Amino acid sequence: MIPPGLYDVDRSFEDNYNEGPFYNGDFPDRIILPQKTKIWDSEVNSPVGVPAGPLPNSRWIETYFRLGYDVLVYKNVRSLEYPCHPAPNCRFVEESKQLFYEDIGGGLLTRDAPDDMKHLSITNSFGVPSVPPSVWMGDVEKALSSAGKDQFMITGILGTPGLEERDMIEDFGYVASMAKECGSKAVELNFSCPNVCTGEGSIYADPENSARISKVVKEAVGNMPVIIKIGYLPYEQLKAVIEQNLPYIDGVAGINTIPMKVRDADGTQALPGEGRLQSGICGSVIRDVSQLFTKDVVKIRKELGGDFLIFGTGGIMEADDAIARLEAGADFAMMGTAAMWDAELAVKIQKKLLS
């Protein structure tokens, strides 16, 4: 069976935020690689990291730095307190085949926990919750202080639509300026989240509006690197999105998830609540489409003459998956679902990189 999770999927997000991560093991000795990896004007020990999903506060960031991950993304924060979807937020799902773009919106069934990491896939439906800025700004500072001299933390941010004070584009810039104020070294704009119902989760498919947001954020943060997190798109549409954003960005991360309708075996909706029949799927079942995304972005970067970094995310469950993502051209291999269960994965990858 898979090991116990550092994120306990049988407990609420609030419990995991307040009491996690649930890790009682020893921390490994760091695997120091002979050649550092450049990340903009800094260097890190290895191109191994964790994306925003499993890292909601400084305790989680500190734990994953100590587990050997060298690039971490602090879970997306907003300009206001924002609630999480009700529990459960994760369910294991079947892995009957690899999912691709044409499968988006189709159906999947839940399953019991798999026997190994290689076949671990889950729904992931939180709705991008956030504590208020009065809490997260100080906590981001604390998280940043836990990084070693050859480690790097990125702050994930999200604009919120429907506010009286600002529209969503302005709100992205507002949150970015707060992230800068508390010492962030880089910001990642969450343009891809299928688990929100108010429009901010599908920005990545809109070249013009996504670029407007990137421009506003870049104006707010100046020389601070800006990353956009996007989902899978057909090649020409993906190229259009990157081309429009190119003047304002320093990195592209993806993919996040593949949206699917998830039901239990008896046909009932797997996750409770209105609008939650469809949720994001991550883990092993999106490995191949995520690998294809990386190859596409590498090709687009060359065609456009860009020099942005590529953060390959999605379906990296074992060390060989991470090596394959790096060999496909990703500058960094980022693993979210696997890192929720396998506390030793960073070290396993780094040992492979040494060999």
Secondary structure, DSSP 8 states (H G I E B T S, - for coil): -----SS-TTS-HHHHHHH-----S--------SS-EEETTEEES-SEEE-STT--SHHHHHHHHHTT--EEEEEEE-SS-B----S----BB--SS---GGGTT-EEEB----SSGGG-EEEE-----B--HHHHHHHHHHHHHTS-TT-EEEEEE---TT-SS--HHHHHHHHHHHHHHTT-S-EEEE---TT-SSSGGGGGG-HHHHHHHHHHHHHHHTTS-EEEE-----HHHHHHHHHHHGGG-SEEEE---EEEEEE-TTS-BSS-STT-SEEEEEEGGGHHHHHHHHHHHHHHHHHHT---EEEEES---SHHHHHHHHHTT-SEEE-SHHHHH-TTHHHHHHHHHH-
